Amino acid sequence: MNTPRSIAALRHSLLRRRSTKLLVGAAGAALIASTAMGGSLATAATHAVPRTSVVPKTDIVGGGLVTCTVATGEVGYSPASQAGGASPLTVSIWFVGKDCTGGQPTPKTVIGSMSFQVQENRCPLLGQIGTGTLNLAYDYPPVPNPMIDPSVAPNTTVTQSGPYWVLTGQVTAGSYPDSSPNLQIWLKPNVIGAQNCKTGITSEYIARTQPPGLVNI
């Protein structure tokens, strides 16, 4: 299937961050959201942080727990996800959550990105797929004023459940921290175009979520 125009404008490459260090302030959110600078996730290329014309005078560490009920985005594979394909396989996930409630303040949007390796390339990816650091930025782009500090959920696990991928973990630093590992994100990847496991899959479009949605992010 083809990516809708509204999402095509947001297709981008994910930063291959291996550190669990929190990205703080405007520069941190810019680094996370710089993945929206065009290109294909399949390339997993790193883009420069975009310059912004707004410099926030204040920043906020968000509190409470946030839940969003709408999600779109993309999954990228490098090399292509394919039975017997070259290993290891790098899986990159990017999504934007909307229609959010909860938290002080309540963000309008939440951008999430993560990347991890699967040691044995296979297709389809079933069961527990992998673990990585989930980076979260709020109400960006553009840079809001005041700005909500970004957050990080290290050791986020991605598991296949029917047609969905379920991300579970815990926001441990930054905005909207959780004292328990209650983070839960349901995403529905759909293959883009005529790709298949035989010839290899380089990207999938995250079409939607399902209840409970994106919880405690």
N, C-alpha and C positions, 0 to 999 in steps of 0.2 A: 504494500500500500504506500501511497505518497504521503509525505509529511504535510499537514496543513500549513498555509502561508504564515499564520501567526506563530507557529512553532519553528518553521523553516528559518525565520529571522533570528531565532535564538540558538540554532544548532552551532555547536562549538566543540572544541577539544578540552579535555579535562587535564588539570595539572596533576602530575604524578608525584604527589606529596607523600613521603613516607614518614614524616615527623608527626608526632601528636601534639607538638607545641601549638598553643592557641595563637591565632592571628588576631591582633588587637587593633581597634580603631579603624579609621577610614581606609588606611592602606591595607589592612587585613581583609576587609570586605571587598575592596577593589581586587585583591589577588584572587579571592574565591570566585567572584563574579566575572573576572576577566575571561573565564571560560566561555562567555557569551559573545566572543569576538569573531565568530564566523568559522567556517571550515567544517570538517567532518570529524565526529568522534572516532571514527575508524582509524584516523591517522594518529590519534592520541598525542597531537603536537601541543607544545606549550606556547601560549601567546603572551605578548607583553601586557603589563597592567595598563588599562586605558587611563588617559588623563581625564580629570574631572574639572568642571568649571565651578563646582560648589565645594566649599570647604566648611564642614559643619563646625559650629562654634561650641557645641556640647555633644556629649555622647552618653548613652544610657545603657546600663546593664539590665536587660530585661529580666523580670521575675515571673514566677508562676509557670504554668504549663500550657503549651500551645497545641491546638489540633486543627488540621486543615482537611477539607473534604474534596478538593479538586487537585489533581496532579497531572502534569504532562512533562515530557522530556525525552531522553534518548539513552540507549545503551550502545556502547561501541566495543568492538573486539579487535585486538591486534596480536598476532595475525588473525585471519578469519577463524571463527569458531567452526571446527570441522572434525569429524571423526577421523582420527589418524593424522591430523594436521600437525604442523610444527608446534613445539612446546618450548617454554611455557606460554600460556595464553593470558594476555592482559585484558581484564574486563574493566571498563570505565562506565560509570553511571552518573547522569546529571538529570535533575528534575527541578521543577518549580511548583510549589504548593500555593494554592489560593483558597479563598473562602475560609479564612482562618478565624478561630475564636480562642478566647482565653489569653492568659499572659497579661502583664502590665509593663509596657503598653502592648496592645494586640497588634502584631504585624499584619500588613496587607498581603505580603508575599514572603515565602521562604524559599531560598535557593539552596539545594543540596548537591554535593559532588563527592565522589569517592572513586578510588581505583585500587585494584588488587590483582594478584596473579593466581592463576589456576595452573598447577604444575603439569597436569596432563591434559592436553587439548582434547576436547570431546564435544559432541553435539548430538542431542540436546544436552543442556546443562541441567542435571536433576539433583534433588536432595540438597544438601548443604553445598553451596557453590564456592563461597570464600569469605574472607574476613579482611576488613580494612578500616581506615579512619574516615569517618563521615564529617565533612565540613559544612557548616550552615551559615548563611548570611541572610539578613532580614531587610525587607523593603529596599532592595538594591538590584540593578541600577534604576534610576540615577542615585547619587549620594543624597540621602535624606538629611534634614536638619530639624531637630536633633537626630543623631544617628544611634541605632541600636547595635551594640557590639556583637560581632559574630560569635559563634560557639563551635565546639568540637565534641564529637562522640567517637572516641577511640574504640577499637575492637568491635566495630559494628559487623554483625554476621548477616550474610545474604543467603536465604534459603528458598528453594523452589517449592511452591505449594499449589498444585494444579496449574492453572494458566498464569498464576501470579508469582512475583518475587516478593519475599517478605524480609525487610531489613529490621533487625532487632539490636538494641544496644542501650547506651546511656549517655546523655549529655553531661559531661563531667566538668566543663570549664566554659566560661563566657556567659552569654545570656541564656536564660531559661534553663538553669541546671536542674537536674533531677537527682534526688537522693537515692533512687532505686533504678535498676535497669528496665525502665518501662517504655523506652522508645520503641515504636512499632510503625513501620511504613509499608503499605501494600501498594505495589506497582504492577501494571499489566503491560509487559513488552509485546509488541507486534512486529514481525519481520517486515522490513522495508523492501518493496519491490518483489522480484521473483527469486530472491535468495533462498537457499535451502541447505540442509546439513550435508548433502552430497557435494555440492559445489563450494560451500562455505558461506558463512554469514558474517558480515562486517558491521552491521548496525541494525538496531531495532528501535522502533518508535514507542515511547511510553504513552499509551493512549489515555489511560485513566487509572483511578484507584478504586477501591471498594471499601465498604465499612469494615473496620473502624476508620479507615483513611490513613492520615499521617498524624500519629498520636505522640504527644509529649516531645515535640521537637522545638 
